[in-house]
Amino acid sequence: MSNFFKNNKLVFFLISMVLLIVIVGYSMRAQSASLSEQYASDTSSLGGRIVSYPVTMVSNFFSNLLTSDDEVGKLKKEAQSVDQIKADKERLEKENKSLKKELDMKDISQFNPVSTTVIGRSPDQWMNTIIIDKGKKSDLKENMAVITSQGLVGRIKKVNQFSSQVELISTSVKTSKLSVDIQQDNENIFGMINRYDEDKGLLVISDIDNKYHVKKGSKVVTNGLGDQLPKGILVGKVQKVENDEYGLSKVAYIKTSTNIKELNHVYVAKRDPVTIPSSDESGEE
């Protein structure tokens, strides 16, 4: 009887061990995927990568493209800013150079000049008139000479309270002739500037007597006759001389000493130096 129980215990123990091994093996198989499942999973993963790669590439391309567009836009703005800075620099240098010339008052101080700024200029009247920012309140009057340190610009045509209209020496108005002297050697050759040649950009003195040999480079100045302008203001220099169409007289072309096309600051001559008493005369008084 005791042998029977001993044998049954051994069998029971062996059966338990077998069941334990089976259960552990099954559990381990449940946790690890089969070969077919691993193959299917790897295939699916590879397919996902194949599909997602071009999508990612396209996405990155457009993202970089947008970034590049933004950078290009920024670079364009920076380039425009640089161009604007260069333009401002050139303009300021030009204005500075002009103002330095205007500060040289030794040639025009005798006219008791009033400094003014050009505040208006019509495109269709560019070479005819300008508007300055001084008028009757600054004691300006019609026919006063308008000058720069380089020479004559024109004369006041109309005076308002706080502004004035200046008729330029390059005006196309036929009645506005300017009497001048061509200075050369020891003589003054009288002439009348009666028009402005727009094609050549030069003033024209016509009807010069053939007996005069007018030289290129001769100075042309106001002579103070007839037009109420002070005497001796530089107008320009003779650029070239030729016979008129009939050969009866000569025509002289004058390059203005002042750049009429670009005027920012000008002066109004409030008095003629001829009217200023000399030191001897003032002493007698």
C-alpha positions as CSV (number, residue, x, y, z in Angstrom):
1,M,0.0,0.0,0.0
2,S,2.8,2.3,0.9
3,N,4.6,1.4,-2.4
4,F,1.4,2.4,-4.4
5,F,1.4,5.9,-2.8
6,K,5.0,6.3,-3.4
7,N,4.7,5.4,-7.1
8,N,1.6,7.7,-7.5
9,K,3.5,10.6,-6.0
10,L,6.3,10.1,-8.5
11,V,3.9,10.0,-11.4
12,F,2.0,13.1,-10.1
13,F,5.3,14.9,-9.7
14,L,6.4,14.0,-13.3
15,I,3.0,15.1,-14.7
16,S,3.2,18.4,-12.8
17,M,6.7,19.1,-14.2
18,V,5.5,18.3,-17.8
19,L,2.5,20.7,-17.4
20,L,4.8,23.4,-16.0
21,I,7.1,23.1,-18.9
22,V,4.2,23.2,-21.4
23,I,2.7,26.3,-19.7
24,V,6.0,28.1,-19.7
25,G,6.7,27.3,-23.3
26,Y,3.2,28.4,-24.4
27,S,3.6,31.6,-22.4
28,M,7.0,32.4,-24.1
29,R,5.5,31.7,-27.6
30,A,2.6,34.0,-26.9
31,Q,5.0,36.9,-26.0
32,S,7.2,36.4,-29.1
33,A,5.7,36.9,-32.6
34,S,5.9,34.1,-35.1
35,L,8.1,34.3,-38.2
36,S,5.1,35.0,-40.4
37,E,4.0,37.8,-38.1
38,Q,7.5,39.3,-38.0
39,Y,7.7,39.2,-41.8
40,A,4.3,40.9,-42.1
41,S,5.3,43.5,-39.6
42,D,8.6,44.2,-41.3
43,T,6.9,44.4,-44.7
44,S,4.3,46.9,-43.4
45,S,7.0,49.0,-41.8
46,L,9.1,49.1,-45.0
47,G,6.0,50.1,-47.0
48,G,5.3,52.9,-44.6
49,R,8.8,54.1,-44.9
50,I,8.7,54.0,-48.7
51,V,5.4,56.0,-48.7
52,S,6.4,58.5,-46.0
53,Y,9.9,59.3,-47.4
54,P,8.8,61.1,-50.6
55,V,6.0,62.8,-48.6
56,T,8.6,64.0,-46.1
57,M,10.9,65.1,-48.9
58,V,8.2,67.1,-50.7
59,S,7.1,68.7,-47.3
60,N,10.7,69.6,-46.6
61,F,11.2,71.0,-50.1
62,F,8.2,73.3,-49.8
63,S,9.2,74.3,-46.3
64,N,12.7,75.2,-47.5
65,L,11.2,77.0,-50.5
66,L,9.0,79.1,-48.3
67,T,11.9,79.8,-46.1
68,S,14.0,80.7,-49.2
69,D,11.3,83.1,-50.5
70,D,11.2,84.8,-47.1
71,E,15.0,85.1,-47.2
72,V,14.9,86.4,-50.8
73,G,12.3,88.9,-49.7
74,K,14.5,90.1,-46.8
75,L,17.5,90.3,-49.1
76,K,15.5,92.4,-51.6
77,K,14.4,94.7,-48.9
78,E,18.0,95.0,-47.6
79,A,19.2,95.7,-51.2
80,Q,16.5,98.4,-51.7
81,S,17.6,99.9,-48.3
82,V,21.2,100.0,-49.5
83,D,20.2,101.6,-52.8
84,Q,18.2,104.2,-50.9
85,I,21.1,104.9,-48.6
86,K,23.4,105.3,-51.6
87,A,20.9,107.6,-53.3
88,D,20.5,109.7,-50.1
89,K,24.3,109.9,-49.7
90,E,24.8,111.1,-53.3
91,R,22.0,113.7,-52.9
92,L,23.4,115.0,-49.5
93,E,26.9,115.1,-50.9
94,K,25.6,117.1,-53.9
95,E,23.6,119.5,-51.7
96,N,26.6,119.9,-49.4
97,K,28.9,120.7,-52.3
98,S,26.3,123.2,-53.5
99,L,25.9,124.8,-50.1
100,K,29.7,125.1,-49.8
101,K,29.8,127.1,-53.0
102,E,26.9,129.3,-51.9
103,L,28.8,130.1,-48.7
104,D,31.4,131.8,-50.7
105,M,29.8,135.2,-50.5
106,K,32.8,137.4,-51.4
107,D,31.5,137.9,-55.0
108,I,27.9,138.7,-54.2
109,S,28.0,140.2,-50.7
110,Q,28.1,143.6,-52.3
111,F,24.5,143.1,-53.5
112,N,23.2,142.7,-49.9
113,P,21.8,139.3,-50.9
114,V,18.7,137.7,-49.3
115,S,19.0,133.9,-49.0
116,T,15.9,132.1,-50.4
117,T,14.9,128.5,-51.1
118,V,13.2,127.3,-54.3
119,I,9.8,125.9,-53.2
120,G,8.1,125.5,-56.6
121,R,8.9,124.6,-60.2
122,S,6.4,123.4,-62.8
123,P,7.6,120.7,-65.1
124,D,6.1,122.4,-68.2
125,Q,7.8,125.7,-67.2
126,W,11.0,124.2,-65.9
127,M,13.3,126.5,-67.8
128,N,11.0,129.5,-67.5
129,T,10.1,130.2,-63.9
130,I,10.7,129.1,-60.3
131,I,9.0,130.1,-57.0
132,I,11.0,131.2,-54.0
133,D,10.0,131.4,-50.3
134,K,10.5,135.2,-49.8
135,G,8.3,138.1,-50.9
136,K,7.1,141.5,-49.8
137,K,7.6,140.7,-46.1
138,S,11.3,140.4,-46.9
139,D,11.3,143.7,-48.9
140,L,11.6,142.0,-52.2
141,K,10.5,143.9,-55.3
142,E,9.9,143.2,-59.0
143,N,13.0,143.2,-61.3
144,M,15.4,142.4,-58.5
145,A,18.2,140.2,-59.7
146,V,18.2,136.5,-58.6
147,I,21.7,135.1,-58.4
148,T,23.9,132.3,-57.0
149,S,27.6,132.6,-56.1
150,Q,28.3,131.4,-59.7
151,G,26.2,134.0,-61.5
152,L,22.8,135.2,-62.7
153,V,19.7,133.1,-62.4
154,G,17.0,135.5,-63.4
155,R,14.9,138.3,-62.1
156,I,11.8,138.6,-59.9
157,K,8.7,138.8,-62.1
158,K,5.9,138.8,-59.5
159,V,6.0,139.4,-55.7
160,N,3.5,138.0,-53.2
161,Q,3.6,138.5,-49.4
162,F,5.6,135.4,-48.6
163,S,6.7,134.2,-52.0
164,S,7.9,135.4,-55.4
165,Q,7.9,134.2,-59.0
166,V,11.3,134.3,-60.7
167,E,11.7,134.6,-64.4
168,L,14.8,132.6,-65.4
169,I,17.4,133.8,-67.9
170,S,16.6,130.7,-69.9
171,T,12.9,131.7,-70.3
172,S,11.3,131.3,-73.7
173,V,9.3,134.5,-73.3
174,K,10.2,136.6,-76.4
175,T,9.9,140.0,-74.7
176,S,12.3,139.1,-71.9
177,K,15.6,140.1,-73.5
178,L,18.7,140.6,-71.4
179,S,21.3,143.2,-72.3
180,V,24.8,142.0,-71.7
181,D,28.5,142.8,-72.5
182,I,30.9,140.2,-73.9
183,Q,34.2,141.0,-72.2
184,Q,37.4,140.3,-74.0
185,D,40.7,142.0,-74.2
186,N,40.1,145.7,-73.3
187,E,36.7,146.0,-74.9
188,N,33.1,145.2,-74.1
189,I,30.9,144.0,-77.0
190,F,27.3,144.8,-76.5
191,G,24.7,142.1,-77.1
192,M,21.2,141.0,-76.3
193,I,20.4,137.5,-75.1
194,N,17.0,136.9,-76.8
195,R,16.4,133.2,-76.5
196,Y,17.5,129.9,-75.0
197,D,18.4,127.0,-77.4
198,E,16.8,124.0,-75.7
199,D,18.5,121.5,-78.0
200,K,22.0,122.9,-77.3
201,G,21.2,124.0,-73.7
202,L,22.8,127.4,-74.4
203,L,21.7,131.0,-74.4
204,V,21.8,132.8,-77.7
205,I,23.2,136.3,-78.5
206,S,22.3,137.3,-82.0
207,D,23.0,140.3,-84.2
208,I,26.6,140.7,-83.2
209,D,28.4,143.0,-85.7
210,N,30.7,141.2,-88.0
211,K,33.6,143.6,-87.2
212,Y,34.0,141.9,-83.8
213,H,36.0,138.8,-83.4
214,V,34.2,137.1,-80.5
215,K,36.4,134.5,-78.8
216,K,35.4,131.3,-77.2
217,G,35.7,131.5,-73.4
218,S,35.0,135.2,-73.2
219,K,32.9,136.2,-70.1
220,V,29.4,137.5,-70.5
221,V,28.1,139.9,-67.8
222,T,25.0,142.1,-67.3
223,N,25.6,145.7,-68.4
224,G,22.8,147.3,-66.4
225,L,21.2,148.9,-69.4
226,G,17.4,148.9,-69.9
227,D,16.5,145.9,-67.7
228,Q,17.2,147.4,-64.3
229,L,19.6,144.6,-63.3
230,P,22.8,145.4,-61.5
231,K,25.9,145.8,-63.7
232,G,28.6,143.2,-63.8
233,I,26.8,140.0,-62.8
234,L,28.3,137.0,-64.5
235,V,25.9,135.3,-66.9
236,G,28.2,132.8,-68.5
237,K,31.0,132.2,-71.0
238,V,31.0,132.0,-74.8
239,Q,30.8,128.4,-75.9
240,K,30.9,128.9,-79.7
241,V,30.4,131.6,-82.4
242,E,29.0,131.3,-85.9
243,N,27.6,133.4,-88.6
244,D,23.9,133.9,-88.9
245,E,21.9,132.3,-91.8
246,Y,22.4,135.3,-94.0
247,G,26.1,136.0,-93.1
248,L,25.3,139.6,-92.1
249,S,26.1,139.2,-88.4
250,K,27.3,136.7,-85.8
251,V,25.6,134.5,-83.3
252,A,27.2,133.6,-79.9
253,Y,26.1,130.7,-77.8
254,I,26.6,131.2,-74.1
255,K,26.9,128.4,-71.5
256,T,25.4,129.7,-68.2
257,S,27.7,129.9,-65.2
258,T,24.9,128.6,-63.0
259,N,23.2,125.2,-63.6
260,I,19.7,126.5,-64.3
261,K,18.3,123.0,-64.4
262,E,19.1,122.3,-60.8
263,L,18.3,125.2,-58.4
264,N,17.7,124.7,-54.7
265,H,19.0,127.8,-53.0
266,V,19.3,131.2,-54.6
267,Y,19.8,134.8,-53.5
268,V,18.0,138.0,-54.3
269,A,20.2,141.1,-54.9
270,K,18.4,143.8,-52.9
271,R,20.6,146.6,-54.2
272,D,22.8,147.6,-57.1
273,P,26.5,148.1,-56.0
274,V,26.5,151.2,-58.2
275,T,24.1,152.9,-55.7
276,I,26.3,152.1,-52.7
277,P,28.2,155.3,-51.8
278,S,32.0,155.0,-51.8
279,S,34.0,155.6,-48.6
280,D,35.0,159.1,-49.9
281,E,31.4,160.1,-50.5
282,S,30.2,158.8,-47.1
283,G,33.1,160.8,-45.5
284,E,32.0,164.0,-47.2
285,E,28.5,163.5,-45.9
